[in-house]
Structure formats: structure tokens, C-alpha cells
Amino acid sequence: MESDVEKVYQRLLESPGLVFLLGGLDTGKTTFALELLRRAGRAGIRSALVDADIEQSTVGPPTTVGLKFTTALGELSRETLVEADLLAFVGSLHPREHLLPLVTGTAKLVRKAREAGCELIVLDTTGFVAGIYGQTLKFFKMDAVRPDVVVAFERGGELEAVVSMAQRFTPAEVVELQAADQFASRSAEERVAFREQQFGAYFATGTSRWRVKPTVFMPTLPPEFDLSRLDGLVVGMDDGQGGCPGIGVLEYEPSEGILRMVSPITEGVRGLRLGSSRIDTEGRSKGPVTLRQLFGTE
């Protein structure tokens, strides 16, 4: 295992490009990404991490894709990666619910990293690899970003279908590694705790509350919409130029019948995109909701 991994590190540093990491839950993708980026920094290779794991985020808060330029970070760690340089809002904690914004947001940030002159771009993805939705997500993501190398962390044959797609439908070099035994699977409770910690850390940087007009949302709220339905909903900020300055949480004031948004971001916002996750500002989940449920269409 070690010799195989060392060979892959050497190969990726000798001819850097866009590296697409593929694997199920807890297979070591993020650990591999950090070590590769550390080595790239020591070699003077201009590099970046695009974190598309919207539930277990390393860069930026959950529900977003995050981009971090890593060349000048010094000693790379999960702590130094938390604050994103750029974000793309997806709005969900599960890829199945928001395949389109996850694919387009990932492609947008990969393009930004390329435009910034990064020689090595490491794309860390979710562990959602099974079934039709998992295959569809990975196919269209690879199709959108056109990776130079796909590194697949195999465990029990769970990647067979997706690896086959990468080999048949992309020009990428596909490298297969066995997932290391040292990466023990985390329980559902541990994954929830980590996600809430990431949300909480984002809002702990300082928050403001400001009134939100019902006319600023995408999708547009219909006339006579019950604003109380939006209480606790995560929203993504849009700067009107396709950028996402950050996220916020909506609060409904029943005594006044108004909405307020809680967020550490106070400037550069022209509109709000509705998500499908409910939380409080300490990051605790209040349950998911779909846009169809919000708008009463199911």
C-alpha cells in the first residue's frame, strides 16, 4: 500500500493537473489530498483544494463547495483549510437532493482555480458513489471538470461501476488504490457531530441579524407565501456576479411577521438562494425540507 501511494504522489507531482478523488465514506480521500498538497507546497507547485463534500466539509461550511488556495499556507492542516477563499452554494447536505447545483458549483470553482494559475488542483468529492444517483453525480461531475487523473480508493468493489465510467467516458488517467484499513468508519452520530461543529464554527466568527425582504429569493416566493415556513432554513448569498459571499440562517419573527437573516457576512449580497436544510446558529440540525415541501407542491 505504502509503495503504491508513494508512486502515485510522485506521479501527480511530476505532472500536476486536476486530480479527481473518488471513494466511498471514510476511505482516506481527504487525508490523501492534504498530504499531496503539502508535498506540492514544498515543491513550489501552485496548488488549490476544491472541497465538494457538502456534508463533511473541510473547506467552508456544510451545504457549500469550497475553494482554498494552498500554496502560501505553510504547514497544511484541516484547521488552516476551514475558511474558504471562494464558495459555491449547493443548499443541501445530501448530493441526491441537489445534483445540478453541486455539479455546476464544483465546475465553477475548478474554473476559478484554473484561472488563478494553479498547476495542481485537488478535487475532493463526497462518499456518495452507489446506485443510479451516485453514478450520475460522479459521471456529470467528471464530465463538467474534465480531470487529468482520477484516483479511486477501492474498498470491496464499491467503485467498480464508477471507475468503469471514468475509464470509458473520460480521457483521464485512472489510478486505483486500496483504501487503507486505518480509516475506521465513523458512526452516523460522529458524522452529525462533525457537521454541526463545522456549522457552529462558521457562525461563531460573529453574526449580524438583518431584515430580509420576501422579494430577494431564488426561487421566487409566490404571493401570500407563509414566511414562517422559512424559519431555520439555510440560505446561500449571491453577489449578483455568480459568487457566493457566504451562507446564513433565516429566522421568522411571529410577533412582527418578518424574516431576519443571521450570518457573519454583512456586505456584497444582492440575493438569497433557498436551501433544503434547517439548522440553528449553533449548527444543530432542525431537519431537512425539500423545495417542493416549502412551496406546497407535493
N, C-alpha and C positions, 0 to 999 in steps of 0.2 A: 504493500500500500504506500509506504513512505517513498520508495523509489519511484513509483508511478506518479505520485503527486509532485515530487521534485522535478521530474521530467516535464510535467505539464506547466509548472511555474516557469521553468526555463524557456519552454516553447512560447509561452504567452509574452514573456518579457523580450525575447529576441525579435518577435514580430508582433508588436501590440496592435490592437484594433478593438472592435466591440465584442466583448465576451459575455455571452448569454448563459447564466447559471440556471440549471434545470434540475429539480429534485423534489421529492415529497417533503413532508414535515420532518424537521429535526434530522436532516441528512448532512448538515455541515456546510451549506452553501454560503452563509454569511461569514463563518469562520474562514473559509477559503478565500472569500472576497477581500476580507481585511488583510490577510497575510499577503495576498497578491498585490494589493495597493501599497502596503508597507514596503515591499520589495521594489515596486515601481518608483516610490518616492526616493528610496536610497539610490536608485539607478538614474535619477533625474528625468524620469519619464512623466510628462504632463498627464495627469490622470483624474478620473472622476468616478463616483459611485452613483448609479441610478437605482434607488430602492423602490421596487414596485410591490413589496409585500405590504399590502394595505391594512392587514390585521396586526402583524407583529413588526411594526415599523422600526427600523434602525435610524433612518433619516426622516425628520419631520414627524408630525403626529399621525396616528392611525387615520384611515379613510383617505389618505393622500399618497401620491407618488412623490418622492423627494430626490433632489439632486444635490450632491455635495462635491465640490472641487477639493481634491485631497492632496494635491502636490505640496502645498505650503503648510500642511497641518502639523508637521513634525511627527512625533510618535503617535501613530494612529490607534484609536481605541473607540469603542462604542460610545463613550462619553463625548469624545470630540466630534462625533458624527451627528449628534442629536439635532442640532439646529441646521435646517436646510438652507442652501443658497437659493434654490428655486423649488416651488411646489406646483403640483397639478392636482386638482381636487377630483376625487372619484365619488366620495359620498357614502360608501358602504364599507363594511368590514368583511364582506364575502364577495369574491370576484363574480360569482354566478349572477348576482343581482345587478351588476353594473359592468358588463363586459366591454361595452363601447367606450365609456369614459376611461376605463383602465387601459385599454389599448391605445387610445388617442393621447391620453396623458403621458403614458410611457414614451410613445414615439416623439412627443413634443420635447420632453426633457432630454432624450437621447440626441435630438437635433440641436438643442441648446448646447450640449456638451461638445458636439462636433464643431459647432460654430465658434466655440471658445478655444478651439485648437487642441483639444485633448487627444492625445495619441492612444491612450488606453482608457476605455470606458467599460466598467464592470456593471452589468445589469443583473441585480438580484431579484428573483421572482418569488411568487407565492408557492406554497406547497400543494396547491390545487392542481393535480395532474391526472386525476382519474375521471372516467366517464366521458360522455359526449361534451359536456361543458368544459371540463378540464382540457381535453384535446383541442376544442375550438378556441379557447382562450390562448393556449400556447401557440397554436398554428398562426392565428392572426397577429399575435404579438411578434412572432418571428418574421412574419411577412411584412409587418409595418416597419421594423427597425433594421432588418437585413444584417444579422450578426455575422462577424467573420469566423468566430469559433463558438460552438455550443459545448459546454462542459456539463455532462449529465452524471449525477450522483445516483448510481443504481442501488436499489435495495429490494431484493425479492422479485425482480421483474416488473415492478410497477411502472417503469418508464418505457416499456417495450414499444407501445403504440406511439408515444410522443417522439421517441428517438427515431423511429421509423419515418415519421413525418418530417423530422428535421433533415434526415438523410435524403428523402425523396423530393421534398418541395423547397429546399433552400440550398444555396451554394456553400453554406457554412461547413467548415471542418467540424466534425462531431467527435468529441473525446469522451469516453466513458470511464468513470472511476467507481469503485465500490465505496458506498457510504461507510465511513468509519464507525466501529462499534462504540466508540467513546461518546457519541452523541445520543444520549438516552432520550427517549421520547418524553416530552413534557405532558403532564396531565392537562385536561381541559381547564381545570381550576388555575393551574400555573399560567396558562396562556392568557386567561382572562385577567389575572393579576398583573401580568406584564403589560398588557394593553392598557389597563386602567392607569398604571404607573406612567406610561408614555403620554396619555391624555393629560393626566394630572400635572406632569412636569411642564407640559406646554402652557397650560393655563396658570401655572404658578409663577410664571415670569412677570405677572402683573396684568390685571384686566381692567377694562372700562365697560360701562354699560351705556348704550345709547339707543335712542328710539329708532325703530325701523318702520318705514312706510310699506304698506302692502303691495305697492306697485314696483318694488325693486327685484322681485324674484324671477328665477327661471327654474321650472316652468311658471308661467304667469298664473296668479291666483284668480279664479273665476269670481264674478260678482257675488256678494253675500257669503263669501267663504268664511268658515268658522276659524278664526285665528287661534283659538285655544288648541286646535289640532297640532299646531307647530311647536308647542311648548316642549323644550328639551331637545329639539331637533338640531343636529349638526348641520351647519351650512358652510359652503365654501365661498370665499370672497373673490370677486373678479375685478380686475383693474380696467376693464374695457379694452385692453390690448391683448387679451388671451392669457394674461398672467394671473396667478393666484397668490395674493399677498399673505394669506393665512386662512384659518378657519375660525368659526365662532359657534356659540350655542344660543339658541333663541329662548327667551323667557316671556311667558304671557302673563300680563298683569290683569287679573279678572276684575278688579275694582275699577280700573280705568279702561279696560277693553283694548289695550295696546300691546304691541310687541316691543321687546328690547333685545339687543344682542350683546352677549358677553364675549369679549375677545381681548387678547393682548395687542391686537392690531387696531389702530385708530385712523390711519390715513391711506389714501390711494385706493379706495373702494368705490366702485360705481354700481355694482350689482351683487346679488347673492344667489348662489345655486343651492337648491334644496338637496339634502342628502337623505339617507334612509336609516340613520342610526340616532338613537336618543341617549343622551348622557347628561350628567350634571357636571359642573365645572371642576369637580374633583376627579373626574374621569370615570365615575361609576356608571355602569350601563343601566338604562331605563327601558331597554327592549328595542328591537328593530321595528321598522314600519316601512311599507312599500309606498311608492308614489301613488299607486292605484288605491291603496287604502286611504291615503291622505285626501285624495280628490274624490273618494266615494265612487269609484268606477268598478269596484268588484264586491 
